[in-house]
Amino acid sequence: MNDLKIPVTADIASAYEKIKPYVHKTPVLSSSLLNKMFSAELYFKCENFQKVGAFKFRGAANAVLSLSEEELSRGLVTHSSGNHAAALSLAAKMRGAKAYIVMPSNSPEVKKRAVAGYGAEIRYCEPNLRAREDTANEIIKETGAAFIHAYDNFNVICGQGTTGLELVWEYPDLDIVIGPVGGGGLMSGISIAVKGLSSDIKVYGAEPLGADDAYRSLKSGRHITHHKPDTIADGLLTTLSKRTFTILSENLDDIFTVTEESIIECMRLIWERMKIIVEPSSAVTLAVIAENPALFRNRKVGLVLSGGNVDLGNLPF
Amino acid sequence: MNDLKIPVTADIASAYEKIKPYVHKTPVLSSSLLNKMFSAELYFKCENFQKVGAFKFRGAANAVLSLSEEELSRGLVTHSSGNHAAALSLAAKMRGAKAYIVMPSNSPEVKKRAVAGYGAEIRYCEPNLRAREDTANEIIKETGAAFIHAYDNFNVICGQGTTGLELVWEYPDLDIVIGPVGGGGLMSGISIAVKGLSSDIKVYGAEPLGADDAYRSLKSGRHITHHKPDTIADGLLTTLSKRTFTILSENLDDIFTVTEESIIECMRLIWERMKIIVEPSSAVTLAVIAENPALFRNRKVGLVLSGGNVDLGNLPF
C-alpha cells in the first residue's frame, strides 16, 4: 500500500483477509441490565479478548504480514510501553522475526515481563519522546529493522479497522459506533471501515477530558500536538498524528470528552454487570453515553472496548 | 417429578426445555496461554455470564417453572444470603410471584440491594442456620409460600444440571468435567447430565481445603454435616444434603481439595489471562489442575465457572 494514500474500506477488507488466521474474531456482548439503565441497545465489541488483551494486535499483525521476508530478516522496532509493544512482539514472534522494543526505563515491571515473554529484545531509554525516538533510530541504523509506529502507519490503521468490519458485519443496523481516541489509529481504521459499509451509521470518538487533544484538534480544525495528558485512561495519552488527524477530520461525526469520574464509574459498571475486565481506556465509550443519555436513547450503539490490560493490584475502586 | 426419586438425564433434559427461554446459553471460553501453561485443553463454561451472575438462576428458574399457578399465587420462600437469593427473586419476578428471602441481618449491603432490586421481600434474622430455618418456617405458616431450598431440591438440581448438558453437547469429546462443590446441587445435576450423555467422561468435584465436608463425606462414605468452613470461596460454605450426598457418592469419579493460596492465584490467572471476572468459588476448578498437573496433562477438561459476583472493593489481590 502506498503510504501516502489514505486507505479505503477495500484496504481494510484486504487487511482482514491477511490477519484473519492469526487474530481472534472477538465476541460482541450485550447486557440487558445496561440496556435498561441507558434505555438503549448497547453492543460491546470485546477487544479485551483479543490476543495480548487489546485491539493493538490487529494492527501489528497486519504491519508484520505486509513486510517481505527480506525486510523481516532485519527485524522490527517500535517505541511503546503499552499494548502496542506486546502486540508487535507477538506479531514478530509469529513470523519468526526479531522485535526490538524501546521502553522507558520506568515502565511497570508487568509490561516489561509481558514483552520479554514474547521473546522481544527490550532497549531502555529515558522516559521522554525524544529519547524514545533517538533510541529507535539508533537501532534502525544498527540493524536496518523496520520501524512500526503504534498508529501513524497505514498498515497499522487498516489492521485496527478490521474491528469495525467485524462489528458492522455482525450488526449491520447499528445507528452509532463509538470508540476511544488516543493516537487515533483505532478510530481512523474503524471510521473508514464503518463509513464504507454504511453511510447511515454515525461514528463518534470518545476521549478523556484530561487528554483532549483530539477533541481540541477536531473542533478547531487545527492539528494540536502540544498537551499534558492527565487521565487514568493510560492507553489514550498520545496525540493524533498528521495521518490520523486527516482521517478523523474527514470521518468522525462527532467527538466527546468525559470526566475521570465517569470513566471510573463506567469501568466499574462494565466489570460488575458484564463480568468482563476492561481497561479504563475502554470505559470512555460507555462514559460518553452516561454523560449524554438523550443522544443515545432508543438507539442501537456499538461500543468498542479497546482492551483489558489492567494492574489488578492498583484498581481505582 | 417425584421428590423421592433421584433424577436421571431425561429429567435434566426436561428442565432444559422448560428453562431454555429464560436462561442464557453461556459461552465456553478457552485461553491458549492457560492451555500452554497447563499442557492441557481447558474449556471454561462461563456461568459468570448467566443471569444474576451465577448458575443458580438455572435451578431457581426450573423450580419456579415447575410450580402450579395456584402454588405461585402463595409466593416462594428461601433462606440465603448469596446467589440463590438473587436467583430465586428474579425467577419469582419473571412469573409475577412474590418472593420472601430470609437473610442474616449482617449480610453485605450489596447483596441486600440486589435482592431488593428484583422486588423480593427481605426478612432479616440472626446469622445462624437455626434462625434462618425458623424465620422461613414462620413465613410458610403465615403465607403458605413454597419453600425452595438452594440445593436440597430435585427441581433445583435438575436446573443446575443443564449447565452440564450445554457443555457436553458443545464439547462431546471432553475427557473430564470438573466443578465446585458447596452444597452439591450444581455437581449433582452436572454429574447426572454428563454421565447420562457419556460414560467415558470423568466427573470431578473441587472443594476448598477450608470447607472440605464433601471431601471427607465422600472419601469416608459417611455423610458429615458438622464443619466450620473457613475459605474465601464464599459460595462453598454449605454442607452436602442427604440428596446431594447420595448422588455425588454414586456419580463423582473423584473429589479434590485445594488451598486458599491456589484459589486466589488461579482466580487472578483467570482474571488476567481470560479478562473475565469470576468469584473465588469458580477458581477452585483451575486450582485442582494447578495442584495436580500430571492428572490433567494432554486431557480435554471442561471447567465449570460457577459465577462472577465479587465485591470489587474487597479483592484478595
Interface residues (C-beta under 8 A of the other chain):
Chain A: P27 N48 F49 G53 R268 W271 E272 K275 I276 I277 V278 G308 L312 G313 L315 F317
Chain B: P27 N48 F49 G53 R268 W271 E272 K275 I276 I277 V278 G308 L312 G313 L315 F317
